[in-house]
């Protein structure tokens, strides 16, 4: 039961995925470059899902860590919201 609330791994994955984007997509990147990196992120999520089952709480922790890391790095809020939703649907 307590493992249901242990979302450290999901939270770390969200932060790591955001750092992956930050390192590869500058704020003024083209749509093509953004999409290339997003496609790679989707693949990382697919691999992550193989070994990790995320419940609603863990998905929320993942999304929160991912979203705030990007917002703190001054990415556009609309872009961040869209990307967070897209990745959550993939989880």
C-alpha positions in Angstrom: 0.0 0.0 0.0 2.8 2.4 0.9 4.4 1.8 -2.5 1.4 3.4 -4.1 2.5 6.7 -2.7 6.2 6.4 -3.4 6.5 8.5 -6.5 10.2 9.5 -6.2 11.1 7.5 -9.3 8.3 9.0 -11.4 9.2 12.5 -10.2 12.8 12.0 -11.0 11.9 10.7 -14.5 9.8 13.8 -15.1 12.8 16.0 -14.1 15.2 14.0 -16.2 12.9 14.2 -19.3 12.6 18.0 -18.9 16.4 18.3 -18.6 16.6 16.2 -21.8 14.4 18.7 -23.6 16.2 21.7 -22.1 19.6 20.4 -23.2 18.4 19.9 -26.8 15.8 22.5 -27.6 16.7 26.2 -27.0 13.8 28.5 -26.3 13.9 29.8 -29.9 14.1 26.4 -31.6 12.2 25.6 -34.8 9.1 23.5 -34.7 11.0 20.8 -36.6 13.7 20.6 -34.0 11.2 20.6 -31.2 9.3 17.7 -32.8 12.5 15.6 -33.3 13.2 15.9 -29.6 9.6 15.2 -28.6 9.6 12.0 -30.7 12.7 10.9 -28.8 11.1 11.7 -25.5 8.0 9.6 -26.5 10.4 6.7 -27.1 11.9 7.2 -23.7 8.4 7.1 -22.1 7.6 3.9 -24.0 10.8 2.2 -22.6 10.1 3.6 -19.1 6.5 2.1 -19.1 7.9 -1.4 -19.6 9.3 -1.6 -16.1 7.2 1.0 -14.3 3.5 1.0 -13.7 2.3 4.4 -12.8 -0.9 5.0 -10.8 -2.7 8.4 -10.9 -0.6 9.8 -8.0 2.7 8.9 -9.7 1.6 10.3 -13.0 0.7 13.6 -11.3 4.1 13.7 -9.6 5.8 13.0 -13.0 3.8 15.8 -14.7 4.3 18.3 -12.0 8.1 17.8 -11.9 8.3 17.9 -15.7 6.1 21.0 -16.1 7.7 23.1 -13.4 11.2 22.3 -14.6 10.4 23.6 -18.0 8.5 26.7 -16.7 11.4 27.5 -14.4 13.6 27.4 -17.5 11.3 30.0 -19.1 9.7 27.8 -21.8 6.4 29.1 -23.1 3.5 28.1 -20.8 1.3 27.1 -23.7 4.0 24.8 -25.2 4.7 23.3 -21.7 1.0 22.5 -21.1 0.6 21.0 -24.5 3.7 18.8 -24.1 2.9 17.8 -20.6 -0.6 16.6 -21.7 0.9 14.8 -24.7 3.4 12.9 -22.5 0.8 12.1 -19.9 -1.4 10.5 -22.5 1.5 8.4 -23.5 2.0 7.1 -19.9 
